Amino acid sequence: MKDRLIEAFWRPAYEVFAGLAWFLASITTALYGYYDNFGLRFLLLASIPMACIGILRLWQGNKILSLKSRLFSLPDIKMNLYDVIMVAKQNPEMIYYGHGFKWEQDSTQKANDFNARKAGDMKPHKLYQWLRHLLGSTGNKFIKGSMYLHSMGAKEKPVFKPVADRYTHRSVGGTTGTGKGRVMAIDIIQAIVRNNACLMIDPKQDKMCVDTAYATMKFMNKEDLFFFFNPEEPLSSVRINPLANFSEVSQLTDRICSLMDDNTDAFYKNYTWRGLQVILSGLVLLDGQPTLYSLKRTIESDLLQFFHKVGCHYLKQFKSTSKVSAELALETDYKKSVIKLIGLYETHLKKDFSHEAIEGLINLIRQDHSKFKELMQNIMPILEMLTQGDLKELLSPEEGDSDPRPIVNLKKVSDSHGFLYVNLASLTDGTVGSKIGELIVGDAVSVAGRRHSSPLASQAPFFFWIDEAAEVVNEKAVVVANKTRSADLAMTLAFQTMGDLENRLGGKAPAQMLMGNMNTKSQLRPGCSFTSEFMSSDMGTTKIKNIDHGHTTQSKAMRDDLDFNTSYNKSITETEVPKVSTSSLNALADLHYFCNFPGSEIYKLRVPYIPIPKHLQYPRAKFTNDPHGKRDTIDVMSGAPAGKINFVEGEPA
């Protein structure tokens, strides 16, 4: 039966020798027929089938030699940016994941057989490899890892999956330099072509990803909707308020408190949460849009002065208290004015027009102010970090100021189908970068909530990539992974090891919960055995066949006329093994990966390296030499179309 066959394609290519012998026989026969008197017509006719058999055998031998050569070197995938864009345009209902094949039971069988042999003995002769190199059938010899896994299945072809399956979450694992960014770049290009909204958070700036996203946006005439947040180059960066989006003040409070150290005492954390809730409620009541800097400044200021400002603002909205509140607004004795404001509020407004911000501030004022200041110091170091130097203007922008750098709102990016690239600059300051990333993730959660509760008619899926996720993810990221399907928010997490995620999230359970919500898991070459074991076990098991040989000899024979007895047996046994073993994962070459699609469909894939022409790279131009100079930029959130792209000579147009 076919399922009992064990294919031994590692053997020497005997067909080559047979083919050469048939060719030699064919030539010899033809020469005899031409030069000697053995019957010219007969011998020439006899040489033709010999030559045909020789060609057939050489073709069969070349198949084996080619397969063995591809175990060690593969030709590169020839695709450029234009090609990937065209693939996305021509297949609007499908997603391209790379070139490869479905990893079946026979692939596991072949990989197991290969690992049981000495790889060096299977290499074809150097002359054959040299000929393949001349024909362009070899690739980059400096790529790390092994190529043999890509020859364990059917002939590779472009792999597509329904676009609906991509509107879920995905993980991309792999150690440093294996090609996680290139895998995400393919995804980024297609998301932009489909006119999806995009957000990428990157602890360290990946120039290739930035240029890929910008070049694709430029090709789609949307470069004015490409936004680059970069603390390392503040004059070239857009500004963003990570507290811009919320439906309840408690969301902002949770967002800020999540930045606190997990080891902070629960009492102090709860008190800080309550204090922040009151202050943020007051800031929202006062001007509707708090910032990190306004929050820090309020905590540092006198609590009575803050209540004086908020109370006067609230009381002037009512006829019964507007006149008195206008008079109290001019009062400089805050202690005296606060007493009057509280009296007016409790007498005229509390019964019918109470407000949580006013109530909370009154409760704080009636407590020990010094104790409040002391306990709020738990959050002050974090706010100091996020409002120092250039970060003050980048993370706490003020609408209507003279700063020409655009203010980007994540909700507006979602609505306008733009692309926001956030460089956290973690190499410069890892702590600050991590905090910024957590705030952006929290803001994305609020945007997802709005997309779910109040979807726009033109709402498109929102793609959200996080590179080096172990430096950014927190409980909010778990929420995004667990509860944002209805908001059409698809998150992609790129990570190095499972240990990093466990360390970040505080244990094995939350890390596995996060990974459990990843519908599609892509794994490049892992960086540790624990990650290999986790991903291998997640891909399931299969059975492979092994041939067992037995040979015994006995010197004492069963009969007197025999000197010895001997026996030989051969059997085929089945063994259950991981469908993708840890050794297979650890052997992956750069840009090669296994992908576990929904339904436990395993594919072995590789992606092309997409070069970006210099004239399409992100210019990183400064908005101005003076951040407070004359505004010289257009309204970047308007979505005004840009001019058509011009390809340089030699590129497809």
Secondary structure, 3 states (H helix, E strand, C coil): CHHHCCCCCCCCCHHHHHHHHHHHHHHHHHHHHHHCCCCHHHHHHHHHHHHHHHHHHHHHHHHHHHHHHHCCCCCCCCCCHHHHHHHHHHCCCEEEEEEEEECCHHHHHHHHHHHCCCHHHHCCCHHHHHHHHHCCCCCCCCCCCECHHHHCCCCCEEEEEEHHHHCCCEEEECCCCCCHHHHHHHHHHHHHHCCCEEEEEECCCCHHHHHHHHHHHHHCCCHHHEEEECCCCHHHCCEECCCCCCCCHHHHHHHHHCCCCCCCCHHHHHHHHHHHHHHHHHHHHHHCCCCHHHHHHHHHCCHHHHHHHHHHHHHCCCHHHHHHHHHHCCCCCHHHHHHHHHHHHHHHHHHHHCCHHHHHHHHHHCCCHHHHHHHHHHCHHHHHHHCCCHHHHHHCCCCCCCCCCCEECHHHHHHHCCEEEEECCCCCCHHHHHHHHHHHHHHHHHHHHHHHHCCCCCCCCEEEEECCHHHCCCHHHHHHHHHCHHHCEEEEEEECCHHHHHHHHCCHHHHHHHHHCCCEEEECCCCCHHHHHHHHHHCCEEEEEEEEEEEEEECCCCCCCCCCEEEEEEEEEEEEEECCCHHHHHCECCCEEEEEECCCEEEEEECCCCCCCHHHCCCCCCCCCCCCCCCCCCCCCCCCCCCCCCCCCCCCC
